[in-house]
Amino acid sequence: MAVQLYFWPVQPSGILSNKNALLLVTVAALGYFVDIYDLVLFNVVKKESLQQIMVGASAETIKSTGMYLFNYQMIGMLIGGILWGMLGDKKGRLSVLFGSILLYSVANIVNAFVVDVDTYAVVRVIAGIGLAGELGAGITLVSETMSKENRGYGTMVIVTFGALGAVVAAIVGAEGQIIGAFLERIFGAPFANWQVAYIVGGGLGVLLLLLRIGTIESGMFKSMIDAKVERGNILMLFNNKDRFLKYLKCILVGLPIWYTIGLLVNNSQEIFAPALDIKGKVLNGECVKYTYLGLSAGDLVSGLLSQWLKSRRKVVFLYLGVNLLLVIFFLFFANGITANAFYLLCFLLGAATGYWAIFVTIAAEQFGTNIRSTVANTVPNFVRGSVPLITMLFTALLTINITNTIAAFAVGILCIGLALWATFGIKETFGKELDYAEVVS
């Protein structure tokens, strides 16, 4: 089978006016802010929420239940990545952008009032489905509506600002008393911190939907509607060898990001701080907060470097190299440091994995307009969905009687090695024209 590229004329470079482009970037950035807020919020408040819901349960039971619920959220994100991606190519990018925000906002509010684990699990699946759509839709929309030379700035702003949602989640999850007191005066009932955190997330999403006024659809997508090409067919990513390998490599490029977040950072309190004999109390919420502050800084720098170097791939190589060095230091040279020094290390790890914007942009720029949304939504969610597999591999290595740090290092070498191989194998996409479709003959 040969892959053919079909081009059609669009309005001058498909570029919107500065005002409209700014509005789209603002909406997408705020949407991703709320998206990340909810994505990390569960890990921040799961212990507190489950202690209230499962009164009298042991610490081990609460821990296992938390992992169970997190896996349900990941399942929802995998499902949502496919559904929203296909919908974005069939019905439009805006419908996905706002539909996903609405779904995870409602799920957030409902989550504040769950009273049993089964309901909690259902809500996390629904929330996961909603969370899966916003980033891919936002990146696709902005990539198709800004000039090919400057679209990197737009995606940089989206992810840089969005990563700060994790910081706010950590703060609200730990210090929600003021907002809780306000809600109690309105409704006449007390609210726990974890309930306040979920309500705030849902409320922010609902407020964000008001910004929908004035946003318009991608010109490339509207031009494609009249073209006789198949849109949103996920099978196109698997029925051609070259296209499948390109898609697989796009996924592998992002593995080290969620290896760092999902394994090293999320398990700092329970596994790595004790293993490294960290002096002082280490809290997962604080680790997440500092890591995402680093991610935000890293995404800002990587975006600027990409524009300066006029290359996506060079920046990814640079970040992968720095990430490897920091992982080695984290696992083998951080023994006995203070909790504050450990938090600084989490910040640096986050900064070294701050190429998330470039990673998703690379994926969006590799494929034609008729399957671009499908790719941009599924690729980051498959990377997020790799966390259970990474954790399972880490756990399996522990059964052969090696230490936590050695097992984590082995998994890290695999993830970073695959990412390096994938980055070598993909084409540079900086400044690439995106107004084309892919068809198979």
QUICOR-V225623 format. One record per residue. RES is the residue in three letters. PHI is phi in whole degrees, -180 to 180 (NA if undefined). D_FIRST is the distance of its C-alpha to the first C-alpha in Angstrom with 1 decimal. Layout:
BEGIN
res/phi/d_first
RES/PHI/D_FIRST
RES/PHI/D_FIRST
END
This chain:
BEGIN
res/phi/d_first
MET/NA/0.0
ALA/-104/3.8
VAL/-90/6.6
GLN/-109/9.5
LEU/-110/13.1
TYR/-112/15.6
PHE/-106/19.2
TRP/-139/22.4
PRO/-74/26.0
VAL/-127/28.0
GLN/-64/31.7
PRO/-29/32.8
SER/59/30.4
GLY/63/30.5
ILE/-89/33.6
LEU/-83/36.3
SER/-64/40.0
ASN/-56/41.5
LYS/-63/43.3
ASN/-69/40.2
ALA/-64/38.1
LEU/-63/41.0
LEU/-64/41.3
LEU/-63/37.7
VAL/-64/37.9
THR/-63/41.3
VAL/-63/40.0
ALA/-65/36.9
ALA/-67/39.1
LEU/-66/41.8
GLY/-63/39.2
TYR/-72/37.8
PHE/-59/41.4
VAL/-69/42.2
ASP/-58/38.8
ILE/-67/39.7
TYR/-52/43.3
ASP/-74/42.3
LEU/-61/39.7
VAL/-94/42.4
LEU/-59/45.3
PHE/-58/44.9
ASN/-67/45.3
VAL/-78/48.3
VAL/-110/50.2
LYS/-60/48.9
LYS/-65/52.0
GLU/-62/54.5
SER/-66/52.9
LEU/-73/52.6
GLN/-64/56.2
GLN/-78/57.4
ILE/-77/55.2
MET/-108/55.8
VAL/-58/59.5
GLY/88/60.8
ALA/-71/57.5
SER/-72/57.4
ALA/-61/55.6
GLU/-67/53.2
THR/-64/52.4
ILE/-64/51.8
LYS/-62/49.5
SER/-67/47.4
THR/-66/47.3
GLY/-61/46.1
MET/-65/43.2
TYR/-61/42.5
LEU/-69/42.5
PHE/-63/40.4
ASN/-63/37.7
TYR/-65/37.8
GLN/-62/37.4
MET/-65/34.3
ILE/-61/32.9
GLY/-60/33.5
MET/-69/31.8
LEU/-65/28.6
ILE/-64/28.7
GLY/-64/29.7
GLY/-58/26.9
ILE/-70/24.3
LEU/-64/26.5
TRP/-66/27.6
GLY/-61/24.3
MET/-65/22.7
LEU/-63/26.0
GLY/-64/26.0
ASP/-82/22.8
LYS/-90/24.0
LYS/-112/27.7
GLY/125/28.3
ARG/-74/29.1
LEU/-64/32.9
SER/-61/32.9
VAL/-74/31.4
LEU/-55/33.7
PHE/-85/36.8
GLY/-66/35.8
SER/-68/35.2
ILE/-62/38.4
LEU/-62/40.3
LEU/-66/39.1
TYR/-75/39.9
SER/-70/43.1
VAL/-64/44.4
ALA/-62/43.3
ASN/-59/45.3
ILE/-63/48.4
VAL/-61/48.2
ASN/-61/47.7
ALA/-69/51.2
PHE/-120/52.8
VAL/-70/51.2
VAL/-125/53.8
ASP/-148/51.9
VAL/-67/49.0
ASP/-61/47.0
THR/-65/47.1
TYR/-56/46.3
ALA/-64/43.1
VAL/-62/42.0
VAL/-66/42.8
ARG/-67/40.9
VAL/-63/37.7
ILE/-63/38.2
ALA/-61/38.9
GLY/-61/35.9
ILE/-61/33.6
GLY/-64/35.4
LEU/-64/35.2
ALA/-74/31.5
GLY/-98/30.8
GLU/-67/33.2
LEU/-62/31.8
GLY/-60/28.2
ALA/-65/29.4
GLY/-64/31.9
ILE/-63/29.7
THR/-62/27.1
LEU/-63/29.8
VAL/-68/31.7
SER/-62/28.7
GLU/-88/27.9
THR/-117/31.5
MET/-105/32.9
SER/-64/32.3
LYS/-63/29.6
GLU/-79/32.5
ASN/-114/34.5
ARG/-64/32.2
GLY/-62/32.7
TYR/-65/36.4
GLY/-63/35.6
THR/-68/33.5
MET/-62/36.2
VAL/-63/38.9
ILE/-57/37.1
VAL/-78/36.7
THR/-61/40.0
PHE/-71/42.0
GLY/-61/40.2
ALA/-62/40.8
LEU/-69/44.5
GLY/-60/44.2
ALA/-67/44.4
VAL/-65/47.7
VAL/-64/49.1
ALA/-60/48.0
ALA/-65/49.9
ILE/-70/53.0
VAL/-65/53.1
GLY/-64/52.4
ALA/-98/55.4
GLU/-131/57.7
GLY/-100/57.4
GLN/-64/61.1
ILE/-64/61.8
ILE/-66/59.1
GLY/-61/60.0
ALA/-65/63.6
PHE/-64/62.6
LEU/-65/60.6
GLU/-65/63.5
ARG/-66/65.9
ILE/-78/63.6
PHE/-100/62.8
GLY/73/65.8
ALA/-139/63.9
PRO/-75/63.0
PHE/-127/59.5
ALA/-75/58.4
ASN/-54/56.5
TRP/-65/53.2
GLN/-68/53.6
VAL/-59/54.4
ALA/-61/51.3
TYR/-68/49.0
ILE/-64/51.0
VAL/-61/50.7
GLY/-60/46.9
GLY/-65/46.7
GLY/-64/49.2
LEU/-62/47.4
GLY/-64/44.2
VAL/-63/46.1
LEU/-62/47.8
LEU/-62/44.6
LEU/-62/43.4
LEU/-66/46.2
LEU/-76/44.4
ARG/-61/41.7
ILE/-60/43.9
GLY/100/42.7
THR/-80/39.1
ILE/-128/36.4
GLU/-75/32.7
SER/-59/30.1
GLY/-65/29.8
MET/-65/26.1
PHE/-65/25.6
LYS/-64/28.1
SER/-68/26.3
MET/-74/23.0
ILE/-57/24.8
ASP/-82/25.1
ALA/-80/21.5
LYS/-88/19.3
VAL/-130/16.7
GLU/-77/16.3
ARG/-120/18.5
GLY/68/19.3
ASN/-93/16.6
ILE/-64/16.7
LEU/-64/13.9
MET/-63/11.5
LEU/-82/12.9
PHE/-121/12.0
ASN/-93/8.8
ASN/-136/6.8
LYS/-59/8.7
ASP/-63/9.7
ARG/-69/10.7
PHE/-64/12.5
LEU/-63/14.3
LYS/-65/15.4
TYR/-66/16.7
LEU/-62/18.5
LYS/-65/20.1
CYS/-60/21.4
ILE/-69/23.1
LEU/-65/24.6
VAL/-58/26.1
GLY/-92/28.5
LEU/-55/29.7
PRO/-62/32.9
ILE/-64/34.1
TRP/-87/34.4
TYR/-65/35.5
THR/-65/38.4
ILE/-73/39.2
GLY/-74/38.4
LEU/-102/39.9
LEU/-72/42.4
VAL/-76/43.8
ASN/-65/43.7
ASN/-110/45.5
SER/-61/48.0
GLN/-66/51.0
GLU/-84/50.6
ILE/-116/49.1
PHE/-81/49.0
ALA/-63/52.2
PRO/-64/54.3
ALA/-64/52.4
LEU/-97/53.2
ASP/54/56.7
ILE/-68/56.4
LYS/-85/59.9
GLY/110/60.2
LYS/-83/58.4
VAL/-107/54.6
LEU/-114/53.1
ASN/-58/49.4
GLY/-59/49.9
GLU/-70/51.2
CYS/-62/48.5
VAL/-62/45.8
LYS/-59/47.8
TYR/-71/48.1
THR/-64/44.5
TYR/-75/43.2
LEU/-62/45.8
GLY/-64/44.2
LEU/-58/40.7
SER/-61/41.9
ALA/-63/43.4
GLY/-64/40.4
ASP/-66/38.0
LEU/-63/40.4
VAL/-67/40.6
SER/-64/36.9
GLY/-65/36.2
LEU/-66/38.8
LEU/-62/37.7
SER/-61/34.1
GLN/-69/35.5
TRP/-68/37.9
LEU/-82/35.5
LYS/55/32.7
SER/-155/30.4
ARG/-88/29.1
ARG/-65/28.1
LYS/-60/31.6
VAL/-68/33.3
VAL/-62/31.2
PHE/-58/32.0
LEU/-60/35.7
TYR/-68/35.9
LEU/-65/34.3
GLY/-65/36.9
VAL/-65/39.8
ASN/-61/38.6
LEU/-60/38.7
LEU/-62/42.2
LEU/-71/43.5
VAL/-63/42.1
ILE/-61/44.0
PHE/-64/47.1
PHE/-58/46.8
LEU/-84/46.6
PHE/-124/49.0
PHE/-128/51.3
ALA/-102/52.2
ASN/-58/54.7
GLY/80/57.8
ILE/-73/56.9
THR/-78/58.3
ALA/-61/56.5
ASN/-65/56.5
ALA/-66/54.9
PHE/-65/52.3
TYR/-64/51.5
LEU/-62/51.2
LEU/-64/48.7
CYS/-62/46.7
PHE/-60/46.7
LEU/-66/45.5
LEU/-62/42.7
GLY/-61/41.6
ALA/-61/41.7
ALA/-73/39.6
THR/-107/36.9
GLY/-83/37.2
TYR/-115/33.7
TRP/-61/32.5
ALA/-62/32.2
ILE/-67/30.2
PHE/-58/27.9
VAL/-70/27.1
THR/-64/26.9
ILE/-57/24.4
ALA/-61/22.1
ALA/-64/22.7
GLU/-82/22.0
GLN/-81/18.6
PHE/-126/16.8
GLY/-70/16.9
THR/-61/19.9
ASN/-75/18.3
ILE/-132/17.7
ARG/-65/20.2
SER/-65/23.0
THR/-59/21.1
VAL/-68/20.4
ALA/-64/23.9
ASN/-89/25.5
THR/-79/23.8
VAL/-59/23.6
PRO/-65/27.5
ASN/-78/28.2
PHE/-69/26.2
VAL/-67/28.2
ARG/-60/31.4
GLY/-71/30.4
SER/-77/30.2
VAL/-57/34.0
PRO/-59/34.9
LEU/-67/32.6
ILE/-62/34.2
THR/-66/37.6
MET/-63/37.0
LEU/-65/36.1
PHE/-59/39.2
THR/-65/41.3
ALA/-64/40.0
LEU/-66/41.0
LEU/-66/44.4
THR/-71/44.9
ILE/-96/45.1
ASN/66/48.2
ILE/-116/47.0
THR/-76/48.2
ASN/-57/46.5
THR/-69/46.0
ILE/-65/44.4
ALA/-62/42.0
ALA/-64/41.1
PHE/-66/40.6
ALA/-61/38.3
VAL/-65/36.1
GLY/-64/36.3
ILE/-60/35.3
LEU/-63/32.2
CYS/-64/31.2
ILE/-69/32.1
GLY/-62/30.4
LEU/-64/27.1
ALA/-66/27.5
LEU/-64/28.2
TRP/-59/25.2
ALA/-67/23.0
THR/-66/24.8
PHE/-61/24.3
GLY/-91/20.6
ILE/-101/20.1
LYS/-85/20.5
GLU/-67/23.8
THR/-121/23.7
PHE/-62/27.4
GLY/76/27.8
LYS/-73/24.2
GLU/-70/23.7
LEU/-112/22.4
ASP/-87/22.4
TYR/-149/18.7
ALA/-122/16.1
GLU/-111/12.5
VAL/-132/10.3
VAL/-115/6.8
SER/-112/6.3
END
